[in-house]
């Protein structure tokens, strides 16, 4: 399967709003990303912005096509994300899905809020805003995360100590640190 090609300006910046689907209250980030990046780098940007480690499989569903990493164990028709550039696939105001960790099934709605030509190349992604902490890696998806929050929020819960030990640090589901998120984005190469 061949990715569709579109004409694009040589330098663009894309504003994206990335939100976890099926989670209330919403966990989201607003990002500026270079339009000229490959989807493989966009995956790394999303991981840094949300606070995950990136060691699970993922997929982008854009239009009628699926993009991801080639994997020996899975025979699929997904387009290799390393071969396509974000700006070639999107238009302003469109929406697409990014799914991370097929076991936990963290599905994200990605809204292209703006897509603009710019005089200078944006070298790194930038987080403009966001709300709430990202669920811990491997917590069991939306329902597992709800159980995790219940247990850590109640010192009398039978699994409280186990979950606190498992996460390994104080966890505030309402916390979002813009400076820390941008520091993580600066490390994405």
C-alpha positions in Angstrom: 0.0 0.0 0.0 1.4 3.4 -0.9 0.8 6.5 1.2 -1.0 9.3 -0.6 1.2 12.3 -1.5 0.1 15.9 -1.3 1.9 19.1 -2.2 3.0 21.0 0.9 5.0 24.0 1.7 8.7 23.3 2.5 8.3 24.5 6.2 5.1 24.0 8.2 4.1 23.9 11.8 1.1 21.9 12.9 -0.9 22.5 16.1 -2.4 19.2 17.4 -4.7 18.5 20.3 -4.1 15.0 21.6 -6.7 13.6 24.0 -7.2 10.1 25.5 -10.4 8.6 24.3 -12.8 7.0 26.8 -11.4 8.8 29.8 -13.2 11.3 31.9 -12.1 13.9 32.9 -10.1 14.3 29.7 -6.3 13.9 29.7 -5.0 16.0 26.8 -2.0 17.9 25.4 -1.8 20.7 22.9 1.4 20.5 20.8 3.2 22.4 18.0 5.1 20.0 15.8 7.1 20.4 12.6 5.0 19.3 9.7 8.0 17.7 8.0 8.5 15.0 10.6 7.9 11.3 9.9 5.1 9.5 11.8 7.8 7.5 13.6 9.0 10.7 15.2 5.4 11.9 15.9 5.0 8.7 17.9 8.1 9.6 20.0 6.7 13.1 20.5 3.3 11.8 21.7 5.1 9.4 24.1 7.2 12.3 25.6 4.2 14.6 25.8 2.0 12.1 27.5 4.8 10.7 29.8 5.0 7.1 28.6 8.1 5.0 27.8 7.2 3.9 24.2 8.0 0.2 24.6 4.6 -1.0 23.3 3.3 -1.2 19.7 1.3 1.6 18.3 -0.7 2.6 15.2 -1.9 5.7 13.5 -5.3 5.6 11.7 -5.4 8.5 9.3 -8.2 8.6 6.8 -8.6 5.0 5.5 -5.0 4.0 6.1 -3.1 2.6 9.0 0.5 3.5 9.7 2.9 1.8 12.1 6.2 0.0 12.7 6.8 -3.1 10.6 6.8 -6.1 13.0 7.9 -9.7 12.2 5.2 -11.3 14.2 2.3 -9.4 12.6 1.4 -9.8 9.0 -0.7 -6.7 8.2 -1.2 -4.1 5.5 0.0 -1.2 7.7 2.1 1.4 5.9 5.6 1.8 7.4 5.5 5.0 9.5 9.1 5.6 8.7 8.2 6.2 5.0 5.7 9.0 5.4 5.7 12.6 6.5 3.0 14.1 8.7 2.3 17.1 6.4 1.7 14.8 3.5 -1.2 13.1 5.3 -3.1 15.8 7.1 -5.2 18.9 6.5 -6.4 21.6 9.0 -9.3 20.6 11.2 -9.1 16.9 10.4 -9.1 14.2 13.1 -7.2 11.0 13.3 -6.5 8.2 15.9 -3.2 7.2 17.5 -3.4 4.0 19.5 -0.6 3.0 21.9 -0.2 -0.4 23.7 -2.7 -2.7 22.1 -3.2 -4.6 25.4 -4.2 -1.5 27.4 -5.6 0.1 24.2 -4.8 3.7 24.9 -6.6 5.4 22.0 -6.1 9.1 21.4 -8.1 11.4 19.3 -5.7 13.8 17.5 -7.3 17.0 16.2 -5.3 19.1 13.7 -6.1 22.5 15.0 -4.0 24.4 12.5 -1.5 23.7 9.7 0.5 26.8 8.7 3.5 27.6 6.5 6.2 29.3 8.6 9.4 31.1 7.6 11.6 29.1 10.0 11.8 25.4 10.7 10.5 24.3 14.1 13.3 22.0 15.3 11.5 20.5 18.3 8.0 19.9 19.3 6.5 22.3 21.9 3.7 21.6 24.4 1.5 24.7 24.7 -0.9 23.4 27.3 -2.4 20.2 28.8 -4.4 18.8 31.6 -4.0 15.9 34.0 -1.3 13.2 34.4 -1.0 10.4 32.0 -2.0 7.0 33.3 1.0 4.9 34.4 2.4 2.5 31.8 0.8 -1.0 32.0 -2.0 -0.1 34.4 -4.6 -2.0 32.5 -6.3 0.5 30.2 -9.2 2.7 31.1 -10.7 0.3 33.6 -7.4 -0.7 35.1 -6.6 3.0 35.6 -9.9 3.6 37.4 -9.1 0.7 39.7 -5.6 2.1 40.2 -6.9 5.6 41.1 -9.4 4.1 43.5 -6.8 2.0 45.3 -4.1 4.8 45.6 -6.8 7.3 46.7 -7.9 5.2 49.6 -5.3 4.2 52.2 -7.7 1.5 53.5 -8.1 -0.1 50.1 -6.8 -3.7 50.2 -4.5 -3.0 47.2 -3.4 0.5 48.2 0.1 -0.4 49.3 0.7 -2.7 46.4 -0.3 0.0 43.8 1.8 2.7 45.6 4.8 0.4 45.6 4.2 -0.6 42.0 4.0 3.0 40.7 7.1 3.8 42.7 6.4 7.5 43.2 3.6 9.8 44.5 1.0 9.9 41.8 -1.4 12.9 41.4 -3.9 12.3 38.6 -4.6 16.0 38.3 -1.0 17.0 38.0 0.4 18.4 34.7 3.8 20.0 34.5 4.2 22.1 31.3 7.9 22.7 31.9 8.7 19.0 32.5 6.7 18.1 29.4 8.7 20.5 27.3 11.9 19.3 28.7 10.9 15.7 27.7 10.0 17.0 24.2 13.5 18.6 23.8 15.0 15.2 24.3 13.1 13.6 21.4 15.5 13.1 18.4 
